[in-house]
Amino acid sequence: MLPLLFLAGCSSTSSVDENTKRLCENTLYQYTQIRDKGTTSQYLSLFTKDASFTVKRFGIELNGSKELADRFESARTKNKSVHLLTSGDVYVSAEGQLKAASNFILFMKEKNADVETKVLSGRYIDNLVISNNKCLFQTRDVIVDRIDTL
């Protein structure tokens, strides 16, 4: 009897339908491409209007389209970057929230300085929403696990 109860408990977790999963995985991968070579409007199209973006290690807390756009433009003016997404998982939390967790590596160098390249690695923890057949970031928390220089 116990194995049946265990299996029943496991089967009650929510899974993400294939279309939603594909939409959200596409958003995860588009982020890295757009962040490095896209436009501000392309970047903002990945987020809800009231999205939040945090990088606690650097004291960055952005809220809404204006702050996201300002930070994107400032960072792109100052730095050349290459973002790599190494893995990603889209899932539904126990509370029914659409989420994603992914790992990244970021190579970053200041454009106007002869300095070493920084290599950051860490995780993106996202809350996602589906709107008009698009998967959007509602929140993106960037957890930087390591910083090295080349």
Contacts in CASP RR format, 6 or more apart in sequence:
PFRMAT RR
TARGET T0000
AUTHOR 0000-0000-0000
METHOD contacts of the structure
MODEL  1
MLPLLFLAGCSSTSSVDENTKRLCENTLYQYTQIRDKGTTSQYLSLFTKD
ASFTVKRFGIELNGSKELADRFESARTKNKSVHLLTSGDVYVSAEGQLKA
ASNFILFMKEKNADVETKVLSGRYIDNLVISNNKCLFQTRDVIVDRIDTL
13 92 0 8 1.000
13 94 0 8 1.000
14 92 0 8 1.000
14 96 0 8 1.000
15 91 0 8 1.000
15 92 0 8 1.000
16 24 0 8 1.000
16 90 0 8 1.000
16 91 0 8 1.000
16 92 0 8 1.000
16 98 0 8 1.000
20 90 0 8 1.000
20 98 0 8 1.000
20 130 0 8 1.000
20 135 0 8 1.000
21 90 0 8 1.000
23 130 0 8 1.000
23 133 0 8 1.000
23 134 0 8 1.000
23 135 0 8 1.000
24 90 0 8 1.000
24 98 0 8 1.000
24 100 0 8 1.000
24 128 0 8 1.000
24 135 0 8 1.000
25 88 0 8 1.000
25 90 0 8 1.000
26 135 0 8 1.000
27 46 0 8 1.000
27 128 0 8 1.000
27 134 0 8 1.000
27 135 0 8 1.000
27 136 0 8 1.000
27 137 0 8 1.000
28 85 0 8 1.000
28 88 0 8 1.000
28 90 0 8 1.000
28 100 0 8 1.000
28 102 0 8 1.000
28 124 0 8 1.000
28 126 0 8 1.000
29 85 0 8 1.000
30 46 0 8 1.000
31 46 0 8 1.000
31 83 0 8 1.000
31 85 0 8 1.000
31 124 0 8 1.000
31 137 0 8 1.000
32 83 0 8 1.000
32 84 0 8 1.000
32 85 0 8 1.000
32 104 0 8 1.000
34 42 0 8 1.000
34 43 0 8 1.000
34 46 0 8 1.000
35 43 0 8 1.000
35 72 0 8 1.000
35 81 0 8 1.000
35 83 0 8 1.000
36 81 0 8 1.000
36 82 0 8 1.000
36 83 0 8 1.000
40 69 0 8 1.000
40 72 0 8 1.000
40 73 0 8 1.000
43 68 0 8 1.000
43 69 0 8 1.000
43 72 0 8 1.000
44 65 0 8 1.000
44 68 0 8 1.000
44 69 0 8 1.000
44 72 0 8 1.000
45 134 0 8 1.000
46 136 0 8 1.000
46 137 0 8 1.000
47 53 0 8 1.000
47 64 0 8 1.000
47 65 0 8 1.000
47 68 0 8 1.000
47 136 0 8 1.000
47 137 0 8 1.000
47 138 0 8 1.000
47 140 0 8 1.000
48 129 0 8 1.000
48 131 0 8 1.000
48 136 0 8 1.000
48 137 0 8 1.000
48 138 0 8 1.000
49 64 0 8 1.000
49 65 0 8 1.000
50 63 0 8 1.000
50 64 0 8 1.000
50 138 0 8 1.000
51 63 0 8 1.000
51 64 0 8 1.000
51 65 0 8 1.000
51 68 0 8 1.000
51 136 0 8 1.000
51 137 0 8 1.000
51 138 0 8 1.000
51 139 0 8 1.000
51 140 0 8 1.000
52 61 0 8 1.000
52 62 0 8 1.000
52 63 0 8 1.000
52 64 0 8 1.000
52 138 0 8 1.000
52 139 0 8 1.000
52 140 0 8 1.000
53 60 0 8 1.000
53 61 0 8 1.000
53 62 0 8 1.000
53 67 0 8 1.000
53 68 0 8 1.000
53 71 0 8 1.000
53 137 0 8 1.000
53 139 0 8 1.000
53 140 0 8 1.000
53 142 0 8 1.000
54 60 0 8 1.000
54 61 0 8 1.000
54 62 0 8 1.000
54 139 0 8 1.000
54 140 0 8 1.000
54 141 0 8 1.000
54 142 0 8 1.000
55 142 0 8 1.000
55 144 0 8 1.000
56 141 0 8 1.000
56 143 0 8 1.000
57 143 0 8 1.000
57 144 0 8 1.000
58 144 0 8 1.000
60 71 0 8 1.000
60 142 0 8 1.000
62 68 0 8 1.000
62 71 0 8 1.000
75 81 0 8 1.000
77 111 0 8 1.000
78 110 0 8 1.000
78 111 0 8 1.000
78 112 0 8 1.000
79 108 0 8 1.000
79 109 0 8 1.000
79 110 0 8 1.000
79 111 0 8 1.000
80 108 0 8 1.000
80 109 0 8 1.000
80 110 0 8 1.000
80 111 0 8 1.000
81 106 0 8 1.000
81 107 0 8 1.000
81 108 0 8 1.000
81 109 0 8 1.000
82 106 0 8 1.000
82 107 0 8 1.000
82 108 0 8 1.000
83 104 0 8 1.000
83 105 0 8 1.000
83 106 0 8 1.000
84 104 0 8 1.000
84 105 0 8 1.000
84 106 0 8 1.000
84 107 0 8 1.000
85 102 0 8 1.000
85 103 0 8 1.000
85 104 0 8 1.000
86 102 0 8 1.000
86 103 0 8 1.000
86 104 0 8 1.000
86 105 0 8 1.000
87 102 0 8 1.000
87 103 0 8 1.000
88 100 0 8 1.000
88 101 0 8 1.000
88 102 0 8 1.000
88 103 0 8 1.000
89 100 0 8 1.000
89 101 0 8 1.000
89 102 0 8 1.000
90 98 0 8 1.000
90 99 0 8 1.000
90 100 0 8 1.000
90 128 0 8 1.000
91 98 0 8 1.000
91 99 0 8 1.000
91 100 0 8 1.000
91 101 0 8 1.000
92 98 0 8 1.000
92 99 0 8 1.000
93 99 0 8 1.000
97 127 0 8 1.000
98 127 0 8 1.000
98 128 0 8 1.000
98 129 0 8 1.000
98 130 0 8 1.000
98 135 0 8 1.000
99 125 0 8 1.000
99 126 0 8 1.000
99 127 0 8 1.000
99 128 0 8 1.000
100 124 0 8 1.000
100 125 0 8 1.000
100 126 0 8 1.000
100 128 0 8 1.000
101 123 0 8 1.000
101 124 0 8 1.000
101 125 0 8 1.000
101 126 0 8 1.000
102 123 0 8 1.000
102 124 0 8 1.000
102 126 0 8 1.000
103 121 0 8 1.000
103 122 0 8 1.000
103 123 0 8 1.000
103 124 0 8 1.000
104 120 0 8 1.000
104 121 0 8 1.000
104 122 0 8 1.000
104 123 0 8 1.000
104 124 0 8 1.000
105 119 0 8 1.000
105 120 0 8 1.000
105 121 0 8 1.000
105 122 0 8 1.000
106 118 0 8 1.000
106 119 0 8 1.000
106 120 0 8 1.000
106 121 0 8 1.000
107 117 0 8 1.000
107 118 0 8 1.000
107 119 0 8 1.000
107 150 0 8 1.000
108 117 0 8 1.000
108 118 0 8 1.000
108 119 0 8 1.000
108 120 0 8 1.000
109 115 0 8 1.000
109 116 0 8 1.000
109 117 0 8 1.000
109 118 0 8 1.000
116 149 0 8 1.000
116 150 0 8 1.000
117 149 0 8 1.000
117 150 0 8 1.000
118 147 0 8 1.000
118 148 0 8 1.000
118 149 0 8 1.000
119 147 0 8 1.000
119 148 0 8 1.000
119 149 0 8 1.000
119 150 0 8 1.000
120 144 0 8 1.000
120 146 0 8 1.000
120 147 0 8 1.000
121 144 0 8 1.000
121 145 0 8 1.000
121 146 0 8 1.000
122 142 0 8 1.000
122 143 0 8 1.000
122 144 0 8 1.000
122 145 0 8 1.000
122 146 0 8 1.000
123 142 0 8 1.000
123 143 0 8 1.000
123 145 0 8 1.000
124 140 0 8 1.000
124 141 0 8 1.000
124 142 0 8 1.000
124 143 0 8 1.000
125 140 0 8 1.000
125 141 0 8 1.000
125 143 0 8 1.000
126 137 0 8 1.000
126 138 0 8 1.000
126 139 0 8 1.000
126 140 0 8 1.000
126 141 0 8 1.000
127 137 0 8 1.000
127 138 0 8 1.000
127 139 0 8 1.000
128 135 0 8 1.000
128 136 0 8 1.000
128 137 0 8 1.000
128 138 0 8 1.000
129 135 0 8 1.000
129 136 0 8 1.000
129 138 0 8 1.000
130 136 0 8 1.000
END
